Amino acid sequence: MTPVCPFTKASRPDDASGKKHGENQNKQQAINDNKPQQDSAISPKCPFGYDSQTFKLGPLSCVICQALLFECSKCVPCSHVYCKACISRFKDCPLCGADIEKIEDDVNLQSVVDRFIEGHARIKRSQVDADKEEREDDKKTVIYEDVSLERGAFLMQQAMRALRANNIESAKSRFSICAEDVREQLEKMGNTPELCSQLGAVLGMLGDCCRATGDASSTISYFEESVNFLMKVPKDDLEITHTLSVSLNKIGDLKYYEGDLQATRSYYFQALDVRRSAMNNRSTVPSQVIDVAVSLAKVADVDRNLGNEDTAIAGFQEAIKLLESLTVSAEEASLEQRRLSVLEFVNSQLGKK
């Protein structure tokens, strides 16, 4: 299943209620036009001049990872700028080809990037007008003219770009900001399903960042907290169910590497239970059936390692039965390939003694 940004209500093949982003923007604008104007005392004009018409991120982005600059570094002598982690892999400048004699921190440009994030990318925050004394009645919500993406979705996009480019610290920094902002919203609004699902997804991504750096302890901590919040959300959303089961499986994987087979089985079985419930509710979704088969195989593998061979064989056989009875349409060739691959693997495991 393709990851979906937790801050964006994306349409799915099984969701007939998806609407165009432009329609949502128009509705949001109408809502904003009818809101009381108590937050408008401070001008919403961005100090950098950015708005929906002048949204140009080129000067603030790294051409290597395609995300906002993080630990901005300047090449000497050509002066081209990149993220520190990105340019450290090169001996020649990727833009002009000049030999890199040394790399210097560009503190000033990084400050501009950080201020841009604070003004445009973070969820709406309260600030104090700098021209007045700090008094309670002076606090206003500053809302700059929005750029082309919703605030939470925009910062998530930047984080995921950095993660795909293996700029882990940049991704971790952006995910951490998202988590901080959602936690602040939770304190104000309580554990709403939307906020819990957002925070659960972001915490899972922070777990992925820690796993990439080999920090097993922090990885487990983030995944466990992710599971805690996702458990509070109704399980009628395929994306939430998938994210929850994946987080449980990832904790199980880490426990397996630690040699704790009982804990491994517990987490794998919880993931299986989540996926079984989802399949029972939406038995016509082929991806859900394949996910259940994978979970059955994972639990069965641990059972075999624990010496419970009969239980393991029963699990493998149930997975095979599900996969062999599943019919995938010709339009879903990649899903059929996955079904066949999982079926081949489970058959090979069943043949082992």
N, C-alpha and C positions, 0 to 999 in steps of 0.2 A: 504494500500500500504506500502510495506516494505521500510523504509528509506534508501536512497542511499547516500553514501558520495559525497558531491558536488565536491570533487577534483578528483573523479574517474569516468571515462566513463564506467559505468556498462552496460551490455547487459540487455535488458528487453524483455519480451515475445513478444511484438509487434515491436521490433526493430531488423530487420534482419541483421543490419550492425555491430552487436557486434563482437568484435575480442578478441582473447586470450590475456591475459596480457603479456605473454612472447613475442608475436609478436610485441606488442607496445614497449616493452623494446628494442627489437632488432632494431626497426626503430629509436627509440630515440638515441640508441648508434651510429647508422649510421650517424644521424644528428650531434651528438656531435663530431664524428670523422672528419666531414667536416667543423666544425666551425673554424673561425680564432683563433689563439692561443694567443690573447692578454691577456686573463684571466689566463694563465698558469704560470705566473712568480712566483706566490706563490704556493708552493707544496700543492696538494690537499690531502695529507695524513692526516688522522684524528689523532690528538694528543693522543687519547686514543687507537689507533690501530684498530678501528672499520672499517670494509669494508664489502662488500657483502659475503665474505667467513668467516668472524669472527663476524657475527652479533649475539651477545648473550646479551639479555637484562635482564636476570635473576637477576644479582646483583643490577640493577637499578629499578627493578619493585617491586610492592607490591603484595604479593600472595593473598591478600583478594580481591582487586578490579581488579587485573590483568592489571593495568596501571602503567605508570611511577610514581615513588614516588613523593609525594607532601607533604610538611611540614613533612619531614622524621623524624620518631621518633623511638627511640631504647628502647626495653624492658629491664628492670633491674630485675633480674641479668642475663638473658639468652643472651642478646645482639642482639636478632633478630630484624629486622627493618621493619616498615610498614608506611603507610600514617597515620598521626595523627588522622584524622577523622575515619579511618578504625579500628585502634587498640583501640580507645577509647570505642568501644562497647564490648570489651572483658575483662574478669578478668584473664583468663589464656592465655598463648601464643598459638596461633593457630598451630604453627609449632612443638613445643616441649612439650606443656602442662604445662610448669612451671608457678607457680604463678607469676603474675606481681606485683612486689612491688612498682614500679614507672615507669614513662615514661619520657625519656629525649630526647631533640631535638638532632638530628644528623646533625649538620650544615655542616660538611665536606662532607658527602655523598650527601646531598641535593645540595651542590655546584657542585659536579660532575654531578649530574642529570641535573642541569640547564645548565651546559656547554655542555653536550651532546645534549640537545634540541637546543641550539644556533648553534651548529655545524652541526647537522644532520637533525633535524626535521623542522627547519624554512625554508621558501622559500629563495632562494639564495640571499645573502646579501653582501654589500660592506664592506670590512674591510681594515685596514691599517697595513702594515707589521711592527711589533713592533721593528724590528731591525733597522729601518730607521727613519729619522725625518718625521713628518707628513707634507707631501707636496702633492699637488694635483695630481702630476704625479706618486705618490707612491701608490695610491689607486687601489686595484685590487679586482676582485670578487673571493672570496674563495669558491671553490666548492669541498667539501670533496667527497671521493669515496662513491657513494650512497649505502645505505643499501637496504633491500629487498622491501621497499615500497617507493612510491613517497613521497616527503617531506610533502606536504599539506595533503595527504591522511593518512600518518603515524600519524601525530599529531591529526588529526580528530579521528582516530581510538582510540588513547589513551584517548581523551576527552570523547568519547561515552562509552568506557568501564567504566570510572570513573562515568559517569552519570547513567549508568545502575546499578552500585553498590551503588548509592546514596551518592557518594563522590562529593558533589555538588561544593565545592570550587575548588577542583582539576579540575573538568570538566570546570568550568567557567574560570579558569586561562588558560587552554589550548585553549579553544574557543577564548578567548580574544587575545591570541597570533596570532591565525589564522586570526582573523578579522584585527588585526594591520598589518599583512603582506599583506593581500589582499588590504587593503586601500593604502598601499605604492605602490603596483602594479598599482592600479587605478590612482594614481597621475602621474605615468610614462606613462601609456598606454591608459588612458581614460576609459570611461564606455563601455567596450566591453561586449557582452552578457555573455561570460564565466565568467568573473570576477564579474559581477553584480549578476549572479546566485549563484556563490560561496559565495559572501558576504551576499546575502539575506538569504541563507540557514544557514550560521554560526550565523548571528544575530538572526534568529529564535530559534536556539539552546540556545543562550545566554538568550533569553526570557524564554525558558523552565527552565533554571537554576534559574532565578530570581523568576519565579512562584513557584518553589519548595521551595524557602526560604520565600515565602510570601511577596515579594517586588513587589506589584502590579504596582506601578508607573514606576519602571525600566522595568518591564515586558512589559507594554504597549509601552514604548519608544522603546525597542528593536524590538518588533513585527511591530510597525509602520515603523521603518527604514527598516526592512526586506521587508515589502510590497513595500516601495518606490523603492528599488533596483530591486525587482522581477518584478515590473511593467515595467521596462525598457527592459525586456528580451522578445523575441518573444514567443508566447504562443503555439508553436508547439511541446513542450516537455512535456510529461505526468508528469514527476517528478516535473518540475518547476510549472506547473499548480496546482498540488496537494499541493506543499509547500505553494504557494501563497494563495490558498483558505483556507488552514488550519490556516495560520497566521491571515487571516481576521476573521475567525471564533473564534480564540482564543481571539482576541481583543474584539469581540462581546460578548463572554462569560464573560470577565472581566467587560465590561460595564453593562451587565445584573446583575451581582452581586452588582454593584454599584447602581443599580436601574435606570439607564439611558436607558429607553426602546427605545427612538427614535434613540440614537446612536447605540444601540444594533441592531436594525432593519437595520440601514444603513450598518453596517459591514457585517451582515448576508446576506443582499441582494447583496452586492458586491461579496461575496464568491459565491453566487448562480449564479450571472452573469458570473463569471469566469468559473464555472463548466458547465454551459449551453453551453457556447461557445466551450469548450473542447469537450462536448458530440456531438455537431453538427458537429465538425470536425472529431470525431472518434466515431461515434454512435455504432460501433460494439464492443466497449470495455465495458464489463459489469460493471466493477468497477466504470467507469465514470457515468453510469446511476444510480447506487446506490448512489453515492456521490451527484448527483443532487437531488435525492429523499430526502436524509437527509437534504440538504440545504432548500428544499421546506418546510419540516416539521419544521425546526428551524424558518424560517420566519413566517410561519403560527402560530406557538406557540406565537411569539411576537405580531402578529396581534390580536390574541385572548386576550392577556393581555392588549392591547391598546383599546379593545372594538370593534374591527372590525371583528365581528364574521363571516359575510358572506365572507369576504376576506380570513379569516383563513380556512373556510370550503373548499373554492375553492382550496387553496394551498394543503391541506391534500388530496383532491380528485385527484389532478394532480399527487401527489407523489404516491398514490395507483395505479393509471393507469399505470404509468411508471414501477413500480415494478411488477405488474401482467402481463404486456406484455413482460417482460424481460425473455429471455431463457438463462440459464446458463448450460454449458456443464457438463457432469458427472465427468470429471476430475477435476473440480473446486468445490469440495465439500464444502470447507470453505467459498467460495464466495456465494454459494447457501444458506448456513446456515445464512450468514449475510443478504442476501436478505429477507429471511423468517422472521428473527428477526426484521428488520426495518419495514417490511410490517405489522407484528403483532402490533408493537408499534404505527404506523401511524393509523391503524384501531381503536386502543383503544383511540387515541386522537380524531378521528373523531366522536366516539360514545359519547364523553363528550358534555355536554350542558352548 
